[in-house]
Amino acid sequence: MAHFPPSFLDEVLARTDIVELIGRHVQLKKSGSNYMGLCPFHHEKTPSFSVSADKQLYYCFGCGKGGGAFQFLMEHDGYSFPEAVEYLAGKVGLEIPREAAEKPGEEARRRQGLALLDRAARAFEQALGAPEGQPARDYFRQRGLDARIIRDWRLGFAPPGYGFMQRVFGGDGRTLAQLEAVGLMFRGERGYADRFRGRVMFPIRDRRGQVVGFGGRLMGPGEPKYLNSPETPWFHKASLLYGLFEHRDEIRKRKQLLVVEGYMDVLACNAHGLPVAVAPLGTAIGERQIREILRLHPEPVFCFDGDRAGRQAAWRALERMLPVLAAEHGPRFLYLPEGEDPDSLLAREGAEAFARRMEEQARPVLETWLAGLANLAGRGPEGRARMAKKADTMLAAMGDDYLRQVWRQEAERATGVRLRAGGGAAPAPATAPGPVAAAAPGRAMEEQFLAALVFRPERFARLPEGGREILLDDPMLHRLYTRALELAGSWAGSRAAADAGLAAALEVEFPQADVLPRLANEQDVSDEDFADLLLAMEARSIERRLRQGGLSLPEQMRLKRRHQEIQQQRRRG
């Protein structure tokens, strides 16, 4: 993992306008000191998504998603943390510090590989436009792809025979080895040879729009019909989706996502005015790709051919979906008439009719699961037993306990058999408020206290000795408080503690702490009110330490005296 100096991260965030960053994806309107819009992470009709220009943070009061600029790119666009840092640094004109590189030369090698892949894509594009590319141009035209599609998707042509890559890049041994490393060549008995020959070419881009690999398709008979780049440090087939970069914004804007089986299906959807499709790269869809799909849109439609192979592919997708499926997801499955695919149906019926199919014929995932179990098991008592046994096995893989219970109930209703495995713990019955409920006001006070410090870092310098010994009951809040104390001390007098830099640093170090965005929406307290809040927190901390015991007698006496002083000070107001 790359390590970025805190001062560099602070500078990136200080130069980034989070309102502008998020405003490219969400229509924001000024509301008081913040901006409001419809949340890009869940469906809603009334805006509950708040962006704070002052604090450079966002938070959704509906689904609880929140964070800063780095977190938005990670949650919304699927960037890793280093990718998010690099992207924002590039936008604001900052160079990545050398010490942030994972290994000496690693960053240079990565960039060099991406440059080779992009240059290869340009070469394939030029070959498509050359006289030798006429068969490929005819093929694309027959498939209904116009000049706009060819240009925007950077479609190309790999001429037949060997030697094209060497004509483009030269025959230097080091260059050929680099081309092998990025998957454009392979080494055989007679030396290096082109991997892609006599194929129309589909550049595959990552979520940042960078070419990381290729898919090549034969235009006539032969095997394999499709050939993808091999696994490389740049190209990981199991984590990529064709069309994700190109269609991501439209998918979120239209709140519609169609998962199809091939490159041509994705392109056909785009050509017919449905820029909402993505596809795995020629193989069965995997769990990582499903995670990406559900993060992009919680209610995707998975589209498969209606024949036996299509139903088998749908079942494999459903099985791989179970570990990541949650109650807030609503995937559906659409089976097309036998012998048809999205490409052929769109050409025959048009986009409007196809959109109606998506709306009217796609079946909910639970219904698809039950129908698939019935088809696998067969009829009669033995079939119901097989169905129950298979349901038990599949439910055990489900990650969401509450969703598992619902599916289990439906499977038991369908089979008439009480299932044994796969049923998570039932939710606890409602009871009168207990210690947790009683502690809620204390947690609210802790959050208010932490927010008052994190977003006004100069207050750390004014904490008395007792204030620095405060213990917070909530473990995560206490970890944040302890780290904030350390950072505020090390950044004393520097610019890093200003402009919410402390909050940004905590967000980077604790990406799992969903409480940070909520703190950003806490109403700031005056210095007078903070002084009283500080006394209240110190008193609670002393009471907790006295209850825990294990203190020496002098320490107990010191804490009791301090507690009395606090009570008198608060009574005096």
N, C-alpha and C positions, 0 to 999 in steps of 0.2 A: 504494500500500500504506500502510495506517495505520501510524503510528509510535507505539509506546507507551513511555513512560519506563521504564527498568529498575526504578526504585523502585516504580512502579505495578504492574508485572508481579510483582515480588517480593511485594507486599502481597496481590495476588489469590491467589497460590500459598500464601502463609502462612495465609490464611484458609480455603483449600480443604482438605477432608479427602478425599484420594484414595481411601482405603479406602471411604468412603461413596459417592463418585462411581462407582467401579468396581463396588461391591457392589450397585448397582441393576441391573447386567447380569450379574454373575458371582457365583455362590455361593462365598463365601470362608470359609475356616476358619483359625483361628490355628495357626501352626506355628513355634514358637520366637519370634523377634522379628518375623517376617513373617507374611503371610497367603497361603494357597495356594488355588488353584481351577483348574478346567478352562479352558484358554485360549479366549477368545472369537474368536481369529483363525484357529485351525485345529482340525481334529477330533482329539481325543485322549480316551483312556479313563482315563489316570492323570494327576492334576494336576501340571502343570509350570509353571504361571503364578503368579509370585510378586509380591506387592505389599508394599512396604516403607512402613510408617506413619512411621518415623523419617525416611527419606530422601525420602518422598513421590514414589516412582518405582515403576514396574512393569517386569517383565521375564519373558519366556517362555523357558525353557531348551529348549523343543522347537523353536519356529520362529524365535526370535531377536527377535521384536517387543518393543519396550519404549520407555519414555519417561516423561514426567510427565503431569500433568492435561491440559495443552494437547494433548500428543501423543495421548493416549487419545481425546479428542473428535475429533481430526483423523483418526486411523486407524479408530476404531470407528464413529463416526457421520458421517464425511465432512465435518466442519466445515472451513472455511478457518481459518487462524490468527487473523485478526481476529474471526471469528465465535466461535471457541473462547474468546478473551479476553473478548468481550462477554458471552457466556453465563455464564461463571464469575463475572465481575464482578457481573452481575445477581443471581446466586444468593447471593453473600456481601454484597450491599448496597453495592457501590462504584460510583460514577459514572465513566464513561469521561472521562479528561482531555480538555479542549478541544483541546490540541495534537495529540491522536491522530487527529483527524478528517482525512480525505483532502483535503478542500477546505472552505473556509468554507461552512457551511450544508449540506454534503453529507449529513451524518448526520441533520439535521433533515428534509431532503427525503425521505430513505429511510424514516424513521419515519412521516412524514406519509402517504406512499404506502401503507405497510402498514396504517395506521389506516383509510384510505379503503377498501382492499380488504376488511378485516375488517368494516367497517360495511356494505359492499355484501353480503357473505355473510349477515349478520344480516337484511338487508332481503329477500334472496331466501328465507331460512328463514321469515320472517314471512309473505311472500306465499304460500308453500306451505301454511301453516296457515290462510290467509284463505279466504273463500268462493270467490274467483276461482281458488284453487289446487286445487279439487276434481279437475279432469282430471289434474293432475300427481300428486295423491295416489292416484288410481285407477291411474295408470300404474305407480307404484312398487309398489302392492299386487299388481297383476297380475304384476309381475316378481319377486315373492317377497321384497320388502324390507320388513321390519317397522319399527315405531317406533324400536327401538333403533338399527338401521342408519341410519335417516334422521337421528336425533339425533347419533349419534357421528360420522358422516361429514359432517354439516352440509349435507345435500342441500336444495335449494331449488327455486324456480320463478321464472322471469322472465316476467311477464305479457306478453301480445301487445300490439302497438302501440308507439307512442313516448311518451316522457315519464316513464317510471317512475323513471329516475335523477334527473330534475329534481324529481320529487315527494319523493324521499328526501333529496336533498342541497341542493335549492334551485337557482335559476337564475343565481347569481352567475357572471360570466364567468371569474373566476380559478378558482373551484371546478370549472367545466366543463372548463377547460383541464387541471386536475389529473386529472380523471376520464379525459380522453383520454390523458394520459401513462401512467396505470396500465392502460389497455386496456379500460375500461368504456364508453367512448363514442368516436365518431368524428365528424369534421367533414365535412359534406357541403355541397352547394350552398345548402341552406336553414339551415345552422348545425349545431349539435351534435345528435347522435342516438344512441339506445341501440344498443350493439353486440349485446346479447342480448335477443331478443324471442320469446315463445311457446315457451320451452324449459325442460325440467327442467335444473337446474344442479348441477354437481359442483365444489365448491371444490377447488382444487389447492394442497396445502400443501408447503412445503419441509421439509428434514430437521429443522428446529426447530419445526415445527408451525404456522408462520405462513402465512396465505393469501396467495399470490403471484399467483394467476390463477384462471381458471375454464374449465371445459369445459361446453358447453351442447348438449343433444340434443333434436331435434324428436321429438314424440310420434306424429306421423303422417307422411304422405308429404311430400316436399320435399327441397330441397338447399340447403346441405350438411346431411347428417344430423347430423354433429357439427361444432361450431364452438368453437375454442379462443381464448383470449386471444392477442393479437399479441405479438411480442417486445417486451419493455420492460426497463428496468433491474431490475425485480423478477422478471420471468418469462422464463426461458430454457428453451424447450421441450426442447432437446437434452440438458439436464443434469438434468431432473426425471423422476421416476417416480411414477405414481399409486399410492398405497398404501404407499410407502416409510416415511413417518413413522408411519402407523397400524400397520403390520405388522412393523416392524423388530425389536422385541424378541422377538416370537413366532417369527420366522424364526430368530433366533439360538438361542432356547430349544429349538425343535423340530429345529434343524439341517435345515431344509427350505425351499426357495424355488422358487416356480412363477412363471414369466414368461408372462403372458397378453397378449392383444391389446387389450382394451378395459376401460373403467371398469366396465361391468356385470359383466364376468367377475371382476374383483377383488372387487366387492361380493357377488357370488354365492358366491365362495369363503368370504368372511367369514360370510355368513349361514348357510352349511352347516357351519360349524365347522372351516374350513381357512384360518385367518388368516395365510397365508404367500405371498400373491400380490401381484405388482406388475405395472404395465403402462406402456409408453411412452404418450405423449400423442397418440394418434391417427395417428401416422406410424411409418415404419419405425424400428426401434431403432437407436441410434447408438453410436459407440465410447465416448463419455463415459458413457452410460447402462450399457453393458456393464461398464466399469471399476467403476462403482458396484455393480453386481450381484455381480460376482466378489469385490469387497471385502467385501460383506455375507455372501456364502456361496460357497465355492469350487466347489460342485457343484449349480448350479441346473438346473432342468428348464424348457426353453423349449417352450411349448405352442402349437401351430398347428393350424388346420383342415387336414383331410386332402385338400382339393381343390387344384387347380392354384395358386390364389392363395396358399393357405397354405404350400405347398411353396416357392413363390417368395419369400415373406416369410422363411421359415426359412433359405433360402440366402443372402439378403441379410444376415441376422443373423450367419450363420456367417462370411461374408466380413469383416464389420466386427469380428468377434471375434478374428481371427487376429493383429493386431498386439499385442493385450494378453494373449493366451492363454499360459499358462505350464504347466510340468510339474505343478505342484501343483493345477491346476484340472481339474475333471472334469465339464464341462457335458454335458447330455443333451438330446435332442430327442424330443418326444412329438407324434405326429400323431393327431388325433382322427378318428372316422368322418366321412365327407363329409356336410356339412350340419349338423354338430354343433359346438357351442362349449362351453366350460366351464360357462357359465350353463345351457344346455339339458341337458347331461349330468348335472350335479349335481341338477337338478330331477327328472330321470327315474331316475337310478341311486343318488343319495345320495353322501355324502362318502366312505364306506368304499370303495365300488367305484371311485370316482375316484382315491382314494389308491393303490389297487392298480394302476390303470392307470399312474400315475406311476412306481411301483416296478417293474412288470413289462414295460411296453411302451416306456418311454423308451429311446432308442438313444444310445450314446456318440457324442461329437462326431466322432471319427475315422471311425467306421462311417457316420455321416450324411454326412460329407464324401466318402468313397469312393463311396457310393451316388449322391450328387448328381452327382459327376463322370461316373459311368457313364451316368446319365440324360441329361446334357448332351451327351455325346460320341457316343452311339449305338453300334452293334455293328460288328464286323469290324475288320480291321487299321487302317483309316482312323479308326475310332472310338477305338481304343486310342491312336493317335497324337494325336488331338485331346485325349483325356483326359490324356495325359502333358504336352502343351503347356499345358493349363489348370492342371494341378497345379503345373508349374514356376512359372507366373505367380503363383499363390496362395501357394506356399511362400515366394516372395521377400518377401511381406508379413509373414510370421510373425516375431515378435520374439524368441522363445526358441530359441536355436541347437540345444539338445539335443532339444527337442520337434520342431523342424523335421527333424532327422535321422531320427527315428523315423517321422514322417509320410512323409518321402521314401522310406524303405525300403518302407513299406506300399504307397505309390503305384506304386513300381517293381514290386513283387510282383503288384499287380493288373493292370498294363498290360503287363508284360514288357519295358518300355522303360527304359533307363537315363536318368534325368533329368539335365539339365545345370545348371540354375540352382536357386537357392533352398536349396542345401545348405550350411549353415554349417560352420565349421571343426570337424573332429572333435576330440573330447577328446583331450588328449595322453596317450600311453601311460604307465603307471605306471613310475616310475624310482626309483632310489635317492635318498634324501634329499639335496637340494642346498642351495644357499645359503639359499633361502626357509625350508626345514625347519629348517636350523641356526639361523636367526634367530628361530624361534618362541619360545624361552626369553627372548630379549631383548625381544620384544614383550610377553610376559607380565609381565616386570619393569617395562616402561614403563607398562603399564596399572595395575599395582599402585601404582606411584609416583604416577601422575596421580590415581588414586582417593584415595590417602592425603592428597593436597593438596586436591582439590576438595571432599571431604566433611569436611575439617577445615581450613577456609580460614585459620584463625589461624596455620597452619604457614607460610604464604607470608611472613609478617612475620619469621619466623626463618630464612629462607633466607640463606646467606652469598652474597657477591658471585659466587663461582663457581657456586653453585646456580642463580642467575638466568641464567647463560649456558649452561645445559644444552641440548643438542640431542637431540631424540627422532628415532629413525630413521623411524618411521611418520609420513607426512605429516599425516594427520588428527589423530593424537595430538599432534604438535608444534603444529599450529594451535590445538588446544584448550588446550594448555599455555601458549602465548604469550598467547592471549586471557584465560585465567584469571589470568595474572600481571597483565595490565593492569587487569582488573576488580577483583581483590583489592587492587591499589594504590589505585584510585580510590574503593573502598568502605571503605578502612581506617577502623576505628572506628565504622562504621555498622551498623545492624541487618541491612542487606541481605545481608551475607556470612554471616549466621547461618542456622540451620535449613535448610541445603542450598540457600540462595538462590543461591549461585554455580552450583551444578549446574543449577538451574532456568533461570538466565540463559543458560548455555551451551546448554541444550536448545532455548531459544527462538531463539538465533542460529545454531545448527547443527542444524536438524531432520533433516538427512540423516545425522547422525553416529550410526549405530546402536550405536556402542561405548559411549555414555553410560549406557544402561540396564545394560549388562554391568558397567560400573564400579561401579554401585550395589550389585552383589552381591559385589564383592570384600570379602574379610575385612579389616576395619580393622586396621592394624598399630599396635603400641605406639609411643610416642615414641622409645624406645631402638632398636627395629627400624627405624623410619623414618630415624633418624640414619644407620644403616648403609646403608639403601637409598639415601639421598641421596648418600652417598659413592660407592657403586657406580655410580650414574647419572652422577655428575660425572666419575668415572674413564673411563667408556665415552665420554662426550662429548669429553673431552680426547683420547683415543686417536683418535676419529673426526676431530677437527680437525687433529691432527698428520698423519694419513694423507692428508687432502685437500690439504695443502700450501698454498703461497701466503701463508705467515705470515712476518713479519719475524723476524730472528734474536732480538731481545729478547723478542718474543712467544713464540717457540718455547721459549726458555730458561725463561720464566715458567711456561708450561704444563707443561714437564717437571718443574720443581721442585714444582709443585702436585701433579702425579701421584705423585711420590715421597712427598710428605707424606701423601697419601690412603692409599697402600699401607701406610705405616708406621702410620698411625692405625687402619686396619682390622686390621692384625696385632696391635696392642695390644688390640684388641677393645673 
